[in-house]
Amino acid sequence: MDKRSILAIILVTIIILLLPKYYDLIYDKPIIDNERLPVEKDIYSEEKKQEVKEKPEDDKITATTEEVIDTYDRENGDRQILLDSIKQSGDQIEINLETPLVSAKISNMGGGNIVFWYLKKYDTWLNEPVKIVAESIANGPDIKFLTVNGEKIDLNNYSFFCDIKDKNEIKINPGERLDLQYHIKMNETMIKKIFTFYADFYHIDINIVIENPKQLLLNNEYQIGWINGLISNEENIEEDY
């Protein structure tokens, strides 16, 4: 090793050793003086502490949720809890739908949740129909919003009324289409979801109608999306995902 290399190593070592002291010089360090720290004063005398300690547990006052709401109403005027005004169907209605291309099941939970959606003309490596929506992962459309009172609403948690009540099996023949309408009422607002299924196409149309939205939706907004992705239909699941 030549002299220049040895000198460079020595200089680097010196810099590394002196660097912390250099930082101490250019940056202010907080001065901690234990003797100057204020002593927290005890706001209770010894007699007061003893009185609190001897106070029986039964004397504690606990406000119930109803009392808190009543107090809020008296101070801020009457208000309507929109969650309590939801008028939903008490029955779960599932419709099996068959087209030349698709085998599906539609539920009134969430206003037309797709329980499963299988493609008849495409098979997986297990010789099973390709699954787009499956019960195993509970994927599909999702609609959420905040009410004007700040309450969180996920429509998938509520059962809608369906305009078809007497049919559990529906077949759509070539060239035909089917409209399914679901609705739910919250306060003075009606929410409708209208599904259009086609015999000759794989896609569906979803039309969402919200009457008097300003009385229900915070900022007149709602979110529509798709939850839980798509189920894998390939042999190598990890590579597929």
C-alpha positions in Angstrom: 0.0 0.0 0.0 1.5 3.4 -1.0 1.8 6.4 1.2 -1.1 8.2 -0.3 -3.5 5.4 0.5 -2.3 5.2 4.1 -2.7 9.0 4.5 -6.2 8.9 3.0 -7.2 6.2 5.5 -5.8 8.1 8.4 -7.7 11.3 7.3 -11.0 9.4 6.9 -10.6 7.9 10.4 -9.9 11.3 12.0 -13.0 12.8 10.2 -15.3 10.0 11.5 -14.0 10.4 15.0 -14.4 14.2 15.1 -17.7 14.3 13.2 -20.0 14.0 16.4 -18.2 16.8 18.1 -18.6 18.9 15.0 -22.3 18.3 15.0 -22.4 19.3 18.7 -20.9 22.6 17.9 -23.2 23.6 15.0 -26.5 22.3 16.5 -28.1 23.5 19.7 -28.4 20.9 22.4 -31.2 21.1 24.9 -30.0 21.9 28.4 -31.6 19.7 31.0 -31.2 20.9 34.5 -33.1 18.6 36.9 -32.9 21.2 39.6 -34.7 23.8 37.5 -37.5 21.6 36.4 -40.9 22.7 37.9 -42.2 20.4 40.6 -45.8 19.3 39.9 -48.0 20.5 42.7 -50.4 18.1 44.3 -53.9 19.6 43.8 -55.3 17.4 46.5 -54.5 17.6 50.2 -53.9 14.4 52.1 -57.4 14.7 53.6 -59.0 15.1 50.2 -57.1 12.1 48.8 -58.3 10.0 51.8 -61.9 11.2 51.1 -61.7 10.2 47.4 -60.2 6.8 48.3 -62.9 6.0 50.8 -65.7 7.0 48.5 -67.7 3.8 47.6 -67.8 2.6 44.0 -71.6 2.7 44.0 -71.6 6.5 44.2 -70.0 6.7 40.7 -72.3 8.2 38.0 -72.4 6.5 34.6 -74.4 8.0 31.8 -76.1 5.7 29.4 -76.0 6.1 25.6 -79.7 7.1 25.7 -79.0 9.8 28.3 -76.2 11.2 26.2 -78.4 11.3 23.1 -81.2 12.9 25.1 -78.8 15.6 26.4 -77.5 16.3 22.9 -81.1 16.6 21.6 -82.1 19.1 24.4 -79.0 21.2 23.8 -79.0 21.1 20.0 -82.7 20.6 19.2 -84.4 17.5 17.9 -82.6 15.5 15.3 -83.4 12.3 13.4 -81.0 9.4 13.4 -81.1 8.3 9.8 -79.9 4.8 10.6 -83.2 4.3 12.6 -85.3 5.4 9.6 -84.1 2.7 7.2 -87.0 0.6 5.9 -85.6 -2.6 4.5 -87.0 -6.0 3.6 -87.1 -8.6 6.3 -86.7 -11.5 3.8 -83.7 -12.6 1.9 -84.6 -13.2 -1.7 -82.2 -15.0 -4.0 -82.8 -15.4 -7.7 -81.0 -18.0 -9.9 -80.4 -16.5 -13.3 -79.6 -18.5 -16.4 -78.6 -17.2 -19.8 -76.9 -19.0 -22.8 -73.6 -17.5 -21.5 -73.9 -17.1 -17.8 -75.1 -18.9 -14.7 -75.6 -16.6 -11.7 -77.4 -16.0 -8.4 -78.5 -12.5 -7.4 -79.5 -11.6 -3.8 -81.5 -8.7 -2.5 -78.9 -8.0 0.2 -77.2 -4.9 -0.8 -79.8 -4.4 -3.5 -78.8 -7.0 -6.0 -75.5 -8.4 -4.7 -74.1 -11.0 -7.1 -73.6 -14.2 -5.0 -71.9 -16.0 -7.9 -71.3 -15.4 -11.6 -70.0 -18.3 -13.7 -69.2 -18.4 -17.4 -70.7 -21.4 -19.2 -68.5 -21.5 -22.3 -65.1 -21.1 -20.6 -63.5 -23.8 -18.4 -60.7 -23.7 -15.9 -57.8 -26.3 -15.7 -60.1 -28.4 -13.5 -62.8 -28.5 -16.2 -65.1 -26.2 -14.1 -66.8 -23.1 -15.4 -64.7 -19.9 -15.0 -65.8 -17.9 -11.9 -65.9 -14.2 -12.0 -67.8 -13.7 -8.7 -67.7 -16.5 -6.1 -69.2 -17.0 -2.6 -65.8 -18.1 -1.3 -64.3 -14.5 -1.5 -67.6 -12.5 -1.4 -66.5 -10.1 -4.2 -68.6 -7.8 -6.2 -70.0 -4.2 -6.4 -70.1 -2.1 -3.3 -71.7 1.3 -2.5 -70.9 3.4 0.5 -71.7 6.9 1.7 -71.9 9.2 4.7 -75.2 10.7 5.7 -75.7 14.3 6.5 -75.4 13.3 10.2 -72.0 11.7 9.6 -73.4 8.1 9.8 -71.5 5.5 7.7 -73.7 3.5 5.4 -72.6 0.4 3.4 -75.6 -0.7 1.3 -74.3 -4.3 1.3 -75.4 -4.6 4.9 -79.1 -4.0 4.1 -81.8 -6.0 2.4 -83.6 -4.3 -0.4 -87.2 -4.8 -1.6 -87.3 -6.6 -5.0 -89.9 -6.0 -7.7 -89.9 -9.8 -8.4 -91.1 -11.8 -5.4 -92.6 -14.9 -6.8 -89.7 -16.3 -8.9 -86.6 -18.0 -7.7 -85.5 -19.2 -11.1 -85.3 -16.9 -14.2 -84.1 -17.9 -17.6 -83.3 -15.4 -20.3 -83.5 -16.7 -23.8 -81.4 -15.6 -26.8 -82.3 -12.1 -27.9 -83.9 -11.2 -24.5 -83.0 -8.9 -21.6 -84.2 -8.7 -18.0 -84.5 -5.7 -15.7 -84.4 -6.3 -12.0 -85.2 -3.4 -9.7 -84.3 -3.2 -6.0 -85.2 -0.3 -3.6 -84.8 0.8 0.0 -86.1 3.8 1.8 -84.2 6.0 4.3 -86.0 8.9 5.9 -87.6 10.7 2.8 -85.0 9.3 0.4 -85.6 6.4 -1.9 -82.5 4.5 -3.2 -83.0 2.3 -6.3 -80.7 -0.1 -8.0 -81.8 -1.3 -11.4 -79.9 -4.2 -13.0 -80.1 -5.1 -16.7 -79.1 -8.6 -17.7 -78.6 -9.6 -21.4 -78.9 -13.1 -22.8 -76.3 -12.5 -25.6 -73.7 -10.5 -23.6 -71.5 -11.1 -20.6 -71.8 -7.6 -19.2 -74.6 -6.1 -17.1 -75.8 -2.5 -16.6 -76.4 -1.0 -13.2 -78.4 2.1 -12.8 -78.4 3.8 -9.4 -81.2 6.3 -8.6 -81.1 8.3 -5.3 -84.2 10.5 -4.8 -83.7 13.7 -2.7 -80.0 13.1 -2.3 -79.3 16.4 -0.5 -81.5 15.2 2.4 -79.4 12.1 2.8 -75.9 12.3 1.4 -73.1 14.3 3.0 -71.7 16.7 0.3 -74.2 15.0 -2.1 -71.6 12.2 -2.7 -71.4 8.4 -2.6 -68.7 5.9 -3.5 -69.2 2.9 -5.8 -66.5 0.3 -6.2 -65.6 -3.4 -6.4 -64.5 -5.3 -3.3 -62.2 -8.3 -2.9 -61.0 -8.4 -6.5 -61.5 -11.4 -8.7 -61.1 -15.1 -7.9 -58.2 -17.0 -9.5 -59.1 -19.4 -12.2 -55.6 -20.6 -13.0 -53.7 -23.7 -11.7 -50.8 -21.5 -10.4 -52.8 -19.2 -8.1 -49.8 -17.2 -6.9 -48.6 -16.5 -10.4 -52.1 -15.6 -11.4 -52.5 -13.1 -8.6 
